[in-house]
Amino acid sequence: MYSSALRCSLAVCLVFWSSVVAADYRIESVKSEAFEDFRIDILSDFSTVDDKLFMVGRTLGGQAQLFWTDGAELNHVANSSSDAIRPMVGFGGELYFNDVKTSPNSLSARILRTDGTSITPVLDQNASLARYHIFGQELYFSANEPSSQFDVFNLYKTSGESATALDAPNDVVSNWPHEFAQVGGELYIGHAGRDRGMLVRTDGARSDIVTGADVAVPSSLFGADDQVYFAGRGPTGIELYAADGLNATLVADVNTAGDANPRGLVNYNGSFLFSAQDALGNGLFSTTGDGATKIADVGPVFFVRDLGDRALFVAGLDGELQIYETDGETFEPFSTRLPSSGSDTLVNDHLYIVSRVQDGMKESFSLFQSGANEFVEVATNVLESKLHLIGEDLFFGGYTEEGITLFKLGDSGLDTVGLITDDRSEAFMSEFMQFRDDIYFAMTANGETELFRVSQVPEPSSMLLLAIGLLAIGCRHRLQRAFA
């Protein structure tokens, strides 16, 4: 145990140190000789597995390599060289990934797993993690049957050792399992086939075909309220169906003249919003599970974002795209400014987007925030990269006179986290990944790639409270000895 005098001295030091701390975050480069030896051109595709952060590095020669860090330095996964490594998923304390090999006339993709020190095959035949689902204690994915043609897939599962084919109905063997939705204790799988699609339900041991409608392809399964919704092909065409067991029922015959092609379901204020086509054209529809109502006749709807008191959606009519807002019953135009880089994030019922800005011959990107009835520019000259949300702080990169800088947008407004590089040339910033209490990202600028770590520094107020607490503990013990 520390003496009370030591605690009092420590508290005084902490009080002084807390009074001079100004930054909330610090940026530092994570380097290693192993990483520099590979001459990495791009570093991306981050995935966390327990106490390791994995990432893929692409060399100047075009080969993919696996790296990982535990927060100290970068380490290389031996024998991980491949034409492509994608995608990756953490399961059972290990990283599962597709090892893709290409040649002029063929392509093969195995599933491997690694703990960072060695690589173990999961399935040596053609298999894909492009569509996977963790159900219970098992990882589900699709794989090519070894004795069949390349386009004949089956559903496989693994608990961490070897992979086995799921006992699927005979009618499903020659189909490709491509979509998953978990409802309660059961897993629904959408199978795409050469002749027709099927919806299959499994509890992990037995599989059965859901009757009532075939799954239309493509169709995204959407699980909600103990039901799975999907675009199904039935007697009236491709419409919205729902299944809560082994029987699918029609939710709404949206298009009495043909296929409605429903897609993109979003749960909003107790109802579901989706894009579909009726006899008059494409638009935004709403349903509570029984029938559907057309909200907006605005052309195909591309995405919907729930902002709480309203939802924003992008739709196009006559080739012109626009952002609209809806309360679930009516709609009105919101903005002509569109997300152009694929970067959008919700923060406290506000939508933030990175959008291209044209000023004469000069082109740049700015960060915009959804306001009352328009997007408001909140930061200029930002990098065309992903936005990352930590708590209620939004992180992104941008250009300043000093170079490329990391910014944070929070309750206190727009703050500078720190300078990443003094090079103002065109740069590529990877996605951000939170690992433990830090944020990691990679930056490629001027032909060099580096991994950066952003660590939070305790705020002065929290350090002051800690100092006061330590001081109180020391004084309490001294008083106890004085009156003992």
N, C-alpha and C positions, 0 to 999 in steps of 0.2 A: 504493500500500500504506500502511496505517496504521502509525504508529510504535509501538514497543513501549510507550512511556510512555502513548500514547493508549489502547492496548488495556488496559493495567493500570488506567487511570482509569475507562474504560468498565466494566470488570469490577467495580470497587469500587462504582460507581453501581448496577449491576444487582443486586449482592448486597444493597445497601440497599433498592432498590425491591422486590425479591422478598420481602423480609421484611415488607413492609407490605401486599402484595396479599392480599386475602381472598376476593374473589368469583371463582367459576369462570366465570360468564356475565354478560353485560350485555344489557339490553333497550333498544332505541331505536326511535323512530318513523321511518318512511320516508315523507317527504311530497314533494309537488310542487304547483305552482300549477295545472298541467294536470289533475291528479287532483281537486283541490278545486273546480275550475270545473264539473265534471260532477255534483256533488251525489250521490255514490255512496251507495246504501243498503246494498248487500251486496257483498262482495268474496270470491270463491271460485274453485274450479276452477283450481288451480295446475298448471302444466306447464313443465318445464325443457327448453330446447333450446339445447345448447351453452353459450354465455356469456350467455344470457338466461333470466329467469324470467317466464313469461307468466301472466296471470290475467284473469278476467272480472269486470267490475264492472257491477252492475245499478243504474240510476239510479232516483230517486224516481218518474220518469215511466214506469218499466217497460222501458226500453230497455237492451240489453246492449252493453257497450263492452269492447274489448280494451286491456289495459295490459301493460307489461313493465318490468322493472328489471334492470340489470346489477350491482346492489349499491349504486349511488349514489343515484338518485332514481327516481320513477315516471315512465314515459313513456306517452303515448297512441298507439295505432296508428290513424292517420288513416283515415277512411272505414270504420271497423269497426262502425258502429252497426247493430244488428240486433234482431229480436224475441227471439232466443235464439241463443247461441253454445255449441254442445255437439255431441258431445264434442270433445276436442282430443288430438292426438298429435304428438310430435316425430319428424320423419323428414327425413333429408338436410340437416340444419342449418336447417330451417324448421319452423314450426308449421302443421299441417294441422287444419282445423276445419270444422264444419258451420255454415253461415250459414242460419238458419231464419227464414222470413218467414211470417206467419200473416195470414189474413183471415177474415171470417165464414164463407166457404164453401170455403176451400182452405188448403192448407199446402204450402210448397215448401222444399226443403233442398238448397243447393248445397255443394260442397266447395271451399274456398278455402285458400290457403297464404300465409304472410307471414314475412318475416325481421325484422319489427318496424318497417320503414320504408314498405313498400308491400304491397298485397294483389294476388295473382294468382289467377284462377280455375283450378281443376284440372278440374272437371267442372260445366258449367252446368245440367245436367239434375238431376232429383231423385235424390239419392244419400245414403247414410248411412254415417257412421263409427261407428255404435253397435256394430257388429261389424267389427273389422279385424284384420289380422295382418301383421306385417313378416316376409317370407320372402325370404331372400337379400338382394338389394339393391332389393327392390320392396315396395311397400305395397299390400295387397289389401283390397278393400272391396266392398260391394254397391251397385248403382245401378239406378234405374228405366230401362227401355228407352224412349227418346224417342218411338217410334212406337206404344207400347203403352199399356195402362191402367196406373194407378198401382201396382197390386199385382203387376205383372210385373217382376221384378228379374233382373239378371244379375251375374256376378262380374267386377269390373274390377281393374286393377292399374296402378300408376304407378311410374316410377323417379325422378320429380321434375319432369318437364316436363309432358306431357299424360297423360291416362288412356286406356287402351284396354281393350275387352272381352276377357276371356279366352276362348280357343277351347274352349268347353265342349261336351260331348255334346248332341245335339239334344234328348234327353229332359229336359235340365236347364234349358233356356232359360227356361221359364215357372215356375221355382222361385226361392225366396228363399234365398241363401247366408247362413247365420246363425251357424254355429259353425266354429271352426278348431282343428286340432291338428297340430303338426309332429312327425313321427317320422322320424329320420334325415334324409335329403336330400329328403324328400317332404312335401307338405302335403295333409292330409285336410280336406275341407269338407263340412259337413252342410247339405243343402238342404231347406228346408221347402216343400212344394208343396200345391196345392189338393186333389190326389188322393192323393199319397203323398210321402214324403220319400226322399231319396237320399243316399248317401255317395259323394263324388267324390274321387279322388286325382289330384294334379298334381305335376309336377316343375318347373313354371313355364312350360313350353312346350306340353305335351300333357296333356289331362285324360281320365280314364276313370272309368266308374261301377264301384263296388265291388259285386259281386253276393253273394247269400247272404241278405241281409236289407235291408229298407228302414229308413231312419232314422226313429225315432218322434219326434214333436214334442210337447212340447219334449224335447231330448236334448242333454246337454253331452258333447262329445267329450273323452276323457281319454287322452293319449299316455303310454305307459310300456313299457319293456322291448321296444322295437322294434315295439310293437303299439299300435293305437288302440282303446280300449274305448268302447262307446256302447250306448244303449238302442235296440234294433232290433226291427222288426216282422217276424216270421217265421211259419212254419207253426204254431207253438205259442203265438203271441201276442207281446206286447211283453216281451222278455227281454234279458239282458245278452249282448252279442256282442263279438267281438274280430276285428280285421282286421290282417294283416301284409303285405298286398299288395292284389290285386284280388278277394280272396275273403274273406267274413266267415263266421266259424264261431260256433256257439252255445257260450257259456261254461257256462251252467247254465240248465236249465228250472226256475226257482225256483217258479213257480206253475203247477202242472199243471192247475188248474181255470180259468185265465184269464190276465190280464195281470199281470206282476210289476211293471212300471213302475220299473225300477232307476234310481237317480239319486245324485248326490253322491259319486262315488268319491274315496277318499283313500288314498294309499299309506302303509301303516303296517307297519313291521317285516317287510318282504318279502311282505306280502299286501295286498289291497285291501279296504277297508271301504266298504260302500254301503248305502243304504236301499232296501228293496223290499217287495213284498207277496206272501206265499205263500197257500196255502189257509186258513191259520189267522189271517192278518192281517198288518199292517205290522210291520217290525222292522229290526234291524241285521244285515247279512250280511257274510260274509268269503269271499274267494276268492283263490286263487293262480293263477288262469287256467284251471283245469279243475274245474268243479263249484263249488258254493257251500254254505256252512254258516251256519245261522241262529244268531247269537250271543245276541240279545236280542229277546224278543217284547214290545215296549214301545210299539207304535204308530209313527206316522210319525217318522222321524229328520230333524231340520232342519239340523244341522251337526255336524261332527266336527273336533276339534282334537288334533293329535298332540303329546303332552307327553314323548315319549321312552320312559319306562318304562311309560306308559299313554296311553290316549286318552280324552278327555272328549267326550260327545255329548249333545245335547238331543233329547228325544223326548217325545211326548204320547200318553197313553192316557186315553180317556173325557174328553177336553177338558182334562186337567191336564198341564202341562208340567213336566219335571224334568230335572236334569242327572245323567247316569250316567258311570261310568268302566268301561273294559274293557282287558284285556291282549291282546285279539285272540281270546281263546277263551271267557272268562267275563266277566260284568259284574255290577255292583252299584250301587245308588243312591249318588250323590256329594253332591248338594246340591239343595235346593228353590229356591235363589236363582237367578234367571235374568238373563241380560243383557237389559236393557230398552231400551237406547239404540242398539244396534248397534255399540258400541265395545268391541272385545276385541282383545288383543294378546298374543302369546307372547313371554316373556322368560325365558331360561335354564330351560326346561321348566316354567315357571309360566304359567298363564293369568290375565291381568288383565282385568276387566270393569268397566264403569260401570253401576251398577244403581240403580234408584229405591228410595228409603227413605221409608216413611210413618211419621210420628210424630204420631198424632192427626190434626189437620187440617193439619199442616205436612208438606209434601212436599219432598224434596231428593234429591240424587244422591251416591253414595259410590263410591269405588274399592275393589274387592275383589281379593284374590290367592288363587289356588287353593292350599290347604294339603294336609295329609295326607289328610283326608277331609271337608273343608268349605272354603268360601270365607271368608277372613279379611278384615275391613275394615281397610284401610291408610290411607285418607284420606277425610275427610268434606267435605260442601259443595263438591263438585267441579262443574264445568260439564258439561252434557250435550253433550260434544263428542268429537271423535276423539282417541285416544291416539296419541302419536308416539314411535317408538323410534329413538334415535341411539346407535349402539354398543350399550352395555348400560344406557343411561339412558333412562327413560321420562318424557316430558314431558306435562303436562296443566294446565288452568286450574282455579282454584278461588276461593271467596270467603273472605276474612279480614276482620278488623275494619277494616283499612286500605282495603280495596277488592277488586278482582279481581287475583289474583296468579298468576304462573306457577310451577309446582312441577316438581321433578325427583326421580324415585325411582331410586336406584342402589345400588351396593354399600354406601355409607355411610348408607343409609336415605333418609328423606324430607327434602329440602332445599328452601328457598325460593330461586328464581332471581331474582325481582324483582317489584316492583309494576307492573302494566300500567296500571291506572287506579284512581283513588280513588272512582269511581262504583260503588256496590254494587247498582244497578238491574239488571234482567234483561238479559243480554247474549248475543250470538251470537258464538262463536269458530269460525273456519273450520278446515279441516284444516291440519295442519302440513306444510311442504314444506322439505326440505333442499336448499339451493342453494350450491354451492361448500362452504365450511366453516361456513356459517351456517344458521340455521333461520328460516323466515318463516311468519307467520300473520297473519290479519286479525281484527279485533275490531270489532263493532258494538255500541255502548252509548250510551244516552241520545240516540239519533238521529244519532250520528256514527260514521263508519267510518274506521279507520286501519289501515295496514299496519305490522307490527312486524318487526324483525330481532333475533334472539338470537345474539350472537357469543360465542365462547368466549375467555376470558382465560387466558393461560398460567398453569399452577399454579406456586406458589412454588418447589416442588422442581425443576421443569424449568428455571425461570429461574436457580436457584442453580447447577444443573449447567452451564448455558450460561455463567454468569459464571466458574465455575471453569475451564471450557475455554478461555475467552478469556484468563484470567489465566495459564494454563499456556502458551499459545501465546506471549504476550508475554515471559514469563520464559525460555522456551526460546530465543528469538531473542537475548535479552540474554546468556545463557550462551554461545551460539555465537559472538557477537562478542567476548566476554571471552577465549575460548580460541582465537580465530582467529589 
